[in-house]
Amino acid sequence: MPERRFPAQPGVVPAARRSGGTLFAALHGTLVPHRRVDPRPQLDAHALFHQRSVAMGWLDDRSAGGGSEAGMARAPGLWSTNDAGWGHPLGAVDTDLISWFQVEATAVADDRPLPVQPLLHCAESATARAGVVDLAAIQVLLPVQGLVGVARPPYAPVPAARTTEWFPACDPRTATPVEVTVTGGRDRAVTGSARALADDVARVARPVFDCRGLDVVGPEALRPPPFDDRFWNGPASDGVRMRGHLSEWTTDAIGWLSEVIADVSARLGIRAPALVTVTRA
């Protein structure tokens, strides 16, 4: 990857094709760096994420230069990479943020969810190359507005629900108490639909997320995101908090639940980006 002369900052990349919107993932917790025999420069989070995305076949290369001129077929994928970094990109010191990753999602197919599960898989894999990760919370900015107008088929009104049976097969002892907050920033459509949102999430996600409580909270109860308010619809004025048990404390389960929340939000008429935070209780 080319050396960048300026500190990494979240930002929106102009789309060269139809886009599903900007996805942003932040991993919170602790990172114990690997002991290395030969000192090396600090690992580049963006390069690691990019390479993992290529290896898994999830990077969209169609915007890469030189394709048509060279007669090359560029690979479609789930996203184009944008930026990534370690620690807080805005310089905040009182935080447990380990790493963050930003992509421009490809427009989703009618029977597929936003690619949050693979995004978090790549984010965790890239972070774990630097050390041992113990996740305490994950934040995801969901471009719910990108789901507006997507014609969900009758057999997949919430596409993530098609893979629900994957999760109950895990060890029952892995069930973990969590808090899930959802906020639309200054847009109060999320809290205006609080009961319907919680009911729909509980109904669709029950084998994976057992929702046992709901309340509307103010900004003091919401973890601030690691990006400027101009990047989304911030600052958060209020939010919805759901308490319950997640079938397993993994990026797979957190990503799946986030995909459900995105589609449920769009079905309820929410048209703003939604910030979802899943915290191990």
C-alpha positions as CSV (number, residue, x, y, z in Angstrom):
1,M,0.0,0.0,0.0
2,P,1.3,3.5,-0.7
3,E,2.6,5.5,2.3
4,R,0.1,8.0,3.4
5,R,1.4,11.4,4.5
6,F,-1.6,12.4,6.6
7,P,-3.3,10.8,9.6
8,A,-6.2,8.5,8.7
9,Q,-9.5,10.2,9.1
10,P,-13.0,8.8,8.3
11,G,-14.5,10.2,5.1
12,V,-16.8,9.4,2.3
13,V,-15.3,8.2,-1.0
14,P,-17.2,9.4,-4.1
15,A,-18.9,6.3,-5.6
16,A,-18.0,5.4,-9.1
17,R,-20.9,2.9,-9.3
18,R,-24.2,2.3,-7.5
19,S,-23.3,2.1,-3.8
20,G,-25.0,0.6,-0.7
21,G,-23.5,3.4,1.4
22,T,-20.6,3.7,3.9
23,L,-20.1,1.0,6.5
24,F,-17.9,1.8,9.5
25,A,-16.8,-0.7,12.1
26,A,-15.0,0.1,15.4
27,L,-13.6,-2.6,17.7
28,H,-13.3,-1.8,21.4
29,G,-11.5,-3.7,24.1
30,T,-7.9,-4.6,24.7
31,L,-5.1,-5.6,22.4
32,V,-1.9,-7.3,23.7
33,P,0.7,-7.0,20.9
34,H,2.5,-10.0,19.7
35,R,6.1,-10.2,20.8
36,R,8.2,-10.0,17.6
37,V,11.8,-11.2,17.3
38,D,12.7,-8.6,14.7
39,P,11.5,-5.1,15.2
40,R,9.2,-3.9,12.4
41,P,7.4,-0.7,11.6
42,Q,3.9,-0.6,13.0
43,L,1.5,-2.8,11.1
44,D,-0.7,-0.9,8.6
45,A,-4.3,-1.6,9.5
46,H,-5.5,-0.5,6.1
47,A,-3.1,-2.8,4.2
48,L,-4.0,-5.8,6.4
49,F,-7.7,-5.3,5.9
50,H,-7.3,-4.8,2.2
51,Q,-5.2,-8.0,1.8
52,R,-7.7,-10.0,3.9
53,S,-10.6,-8.6,1.8
54,V,-8.8,-9.8,-1.4
55,A,-8.0,-13.2,0.1
56,M,-11.6,-13.8,1.1
57,G,-12.9,-12.6,-2.3
58,W,-14.9,-9.8,-0.8
59,L,-13.1,-6.8,-2.3
60,D,-14.8,-5.0,-5.2
61,D,-12.0,-4.3,-7.7
62,R,-14.2,-2.8,-10.4
63,S,-13.2,0.8,-9.6
64,A,-9.5,-0.1,-9.9
65,G,-7.6,1.7,-12.7
66,G,-6.3,-0.1,-15.8
67,G,-9.1,-2.7,-16.1
68,S,-10.9,-2.0,-19.3
69,E,-7.8,-0.5,-21.0
70,A,-5.8,-3.6,-20.3
71,G,-8.6,-6.0,-21.3
72,M,-8.8,-7.2,-17.7
73,A,-12.0,-8.4,-15.9
74,R,-12.2,-6.8,-12.5
75,A,-13.7,-8.8,-9.6
76,P,-17.1,-7.7,-8.2
77,G,-17.3,-7.9,-4.4
78,L,-19.0,-6.7,-1.3
79,W,-17.1,-3.4,-0.8
80,S,-14.3,-1.2,-1.9
81,T,-11.9,-0.3,0.9
82,N,-11.7,3.3,2.1
83,D,-9.7,3.7,5.2
84,A,-8.6,2.1,8.5
85,G,-6.5,2.8,11.5
86,W,-5.4,1.9,15.1
87,G,-6.7,3.8,18.1
88,H,-8.9,6.9,17.9
89,P,-8.7,8.7,14.6
90,L,-9.7,12.0,16.3
91,G,-7.0,11.8,18.9
92,A,-9.2,11.0,21.9
93,V,-7.2,9.3,24.7
94,D,-9.9,8.3,27.1
95,T,-11.1,5.3,25.0
96,D,-10.8,1.6,24.6
97,L,-10.9,1.8,20.8
98,I,-8.5,-0.8,19.3
99,S,-9.1,-0.4,15.6
100,W,-11.5,1.0,13.0
101,F,-12.4,0.2,9.4
102,Q,-14.4,2.0,6.8
103,V,-15.6,0.7,3.4
104,E,-18.0,1.7,0.7
105,A,-20.5,-1.1,0.4
106,T,-21.6,-2.4,-3.0
107,A,-25.4,-2.0,-3.5
108,V,-26.9,-5.1,-1.9
109,A,-28.8,-7.7,-3.9
110,D,-32.6,-8.0,-3.2
111,D,-32.2,-11.2,-1.2
112,R,-28.9,-10.4,0.6
113,P,-28.3,-8.3,3.8
114,L,-25.7,-5.5,4.2
115,P,-22.3,-7.3,4.5
116,V,-21.7,-6.7,8.2
117,Q,-20.8,-10.2,9.1
118,P,-17.9,-10.4,6.5
119,L,-16.9,-6.8,7.4
120,L,-16.5,-7.7,11.1
121,H,-14.7,-10.9,10.2
122,C,-12.1,-9.0,8.1
123,A,-11.8,-6.3,10.8
124,E,-11.2,-8.9,13.6
125,S,-8.8,-10.9,11.4
126,A,-6.8,-7.8,10.5
127,T,-6.7,-6.6,14.1
128,A,-5.6,-10.0,15.4
129,R,-2.5,-9.9,13.2
130,A,-1.2,-7.3,15.6
131,G,-1.9,-9.1,18.8
132,V,-4.4,-10.9,21.1
133,V,-7.8,-9.2,21.0
134,D,-10.3,-9.2,23.8
135,L,-13.4,-7.5,22.5
136,A,-15.6,-5.5,24.9
137,A,-17.8,-3.8,22.4
138,I,-18.3,-3.3,18.6
139,Q,-19.8,-0.3,16.9
140,V,-21.2,-0.4,13.4
141,L,-22.5,2.5,11.4
142,L,-25.2,1.1,9.1
143,P,-26.2,2.9,5.9
144,V,-29.9,2.1,6.4
145,Q,-30.7,4.7,3.7
146,G,-29.0,2.4,1.2
147,L,-31.7,-0.2,1.8
148,V,-34.5,2.2,0.8
149,G,-36.0,1.0,-2.4
150,V,-34.5,-2.5,-2.2
151,A,-37.2,-4.9,-3.3
152,R,-37.0,-7.6,-0.7
153,P,-38.6,-10.9,-2.0
154,P,-41.4,-12.6,0.0
155,Y,-39.1,-15.5,0.9
156,A,-36.5,-13.0,2.4
157,P,-38.2,-9.9,3.9
158,V,-35.2,-9.8,6.3
159,P,-32.5,-11.6,4.4
160,A,-30.2,-12.3,7.4
161,A,-33.0,-14.5,8.9
162,R,-32.3,-17.1,6.2
163,T,-29.2,-18.1,8.1
164,T,-30.7,-18.1,11.6
165,E,-30.2,-21.8,12.1
166,W,-26.4,-21.5,12.0
167,F,-26.2,-20.0,15.5
168,P,-28.3,-22.4,17.7
169,A,-25.8,-25.1,16.7
170,C,-23.2,-23.5,18.9
171,D,-22.3,-24.6,22.5
172,P,-25.2,-23.3,24.7
173,R,-22.6,-22.3,27.3
174,T,-21.4,-19.5,24.9
175,A,-24.5,-17.4,25.5
176,T,-23.4,-13.9,26.6
177,P,-25.4,-11.1,28.2
178,V,-25.2,-7.9,26.1
179,E,-26.6,-4.4,25.7
180,V,-27.5,-3.3,22.2
181,T,-28.0,0.4,21.5
182,V,-29.3,1.9,18.3
183,T,-29.3,5.6,17.5
184,G,-30.1,7.7,14.4
185,G,-28.1,10.7,15.7
186,R,-30.2,13.8,15.5
187,D,-32.9,11.9,13.6
188,R,-35.4,10.7,16.2
189,A,-37.1,8.1,14.0
190,V,-35.3,5.3,15.8
191,T,-36.7,6.3,19.2
192,G,-40.1,7.1,17.7
193,S,-40.2,3.5,16.5
194,A,-38.6,2.1,19.7
195,R,-41.3,-0.5,20.6
196,A,-41.8,-1.7,17.0
197,L,-38.0,-1.9,16.4
198,A,-37.5,-4.0,19.6
199,D,-40.5,-6.2,18.9
200,D,-39.4,-6.9,15.3
201,V,-35.8,-7.5,16.3
202,A,-36.9,-9.9,19.1
203,R,-39.2,-11.8,16.7
204,V,-36.7,-12.2,13.9
205,A,-33.5,-12.6,16.0
206,R,-34.9,-14.8,18.8
207,P,-32.6,-17.8,18.2
208,V,-29.6,-15.5,18.2
209,F,-30.5,-12.6,20.4
210,D,-33.0,-13.1,23.3
211,C,-34.2,-9.6,24.0
212,R,-35.3,-9.2,27.6
213,G,-35.6,-5.5,28.1
214,L,-36.1,-2.2,26.3
215,D,-35.7,1.5,27.2
216,V,-35.2,4.8,25.5
217,V,-32.0,6.5,26.7
218,G,-30.3,9.9,26.3
219,P,-26.9,10.7,24.8
220,E,-25.1,10.1,28.1
221,A,-26.0,6.4,27.9
222,L,-24.6,6.1,24.3
223,R,-21.0,5.3,23.4
224,P,-19.8,8.2,21.2
225,P,-18.5,7.1,17.8
226,P,-14.9,7.6,16.7
227,F,-15.7,10.0,13.9
228,D,-16.8,13.6,13.5
229,D,-20.5,14.4,13.7
230,R,-20.4,15.7,10.1
231,F,-19.6,12.1,9.0
232,W,-23.1,11.0,9.9
233,N,-26.3,12.6,11.4
234,G,-24.7,13.3,14.8
235,P,-24.5,14.1,17.5
236,A,-26.9,11.5,19.0
237,S,-29.9,13.1,20.7
238,D,-31.3,9.8,22.1
239,G,-31.4,6.1,21.3
240,V,-33.0,2.7,22.0
241,R,-31.3,0.3,24.4
242,M,-32.1,-3.4,24.3
243,R,-30.8,-5.9,26.9
244,G,-30.6,-9.6,26.4
245,H,-28.4,-12.6,25.6
246,L,-26.5,-13.2,22.4
247,S,-26.0,-16.8,21.5
248,E,-22.3,-16.3,21.3
249,W,-19.8,-13.4,21.7
250,T,-18.4,-13.4,18.2
251,T,-18.2,-11.0,15.3
252,D,-20.4,-13.4,13.4
253,A,-23.3,-13.1,15.8
254,I,-22.8,-9.3,16.3
255,G,-22.6,-8.8,12.5
256,W,-25.7,-11.0,11.9
257,L,-27.7,-9.0,14.5
258,S,-26.6,-5.7,13.0
259,E,-27.8,-6.9,9.6
260,V,-31.2,-7.7,11.1
261,I,-31.4,-4.3,12.8
262,A,-30.6,-2.6,9.4
263,D,-33.4,-4.3,7.5
264,V,-35.9,-3.9,10.4
265,S,-35.1,-0.2,10.6
266,A,-35.6,0.3,6.8
267,R,-38.9,-1.6,7.0
268,L,-40.1,0.8,9.7
269,G,-39.4,3.8,7.5
270,I,-36.1,4.9,9.1
271,R,-34.1,6.8,6.4
272,A,-30.9,7.9,8.3
273,P,-27.7,6.0,9.1
274,A,-28.0,4.0,12.3
275,L,-25.2,3.6,14.8
276,V,-25.4,0.2,16.5
277,T,-23.3,-0.6,19.6
278,V,-23.2,-4.1,21.0
279,T,-21.5,-4.3,24.4
280,R,-20.7,-7.3,26.5
281,A,-22.5,-6.8,29.8
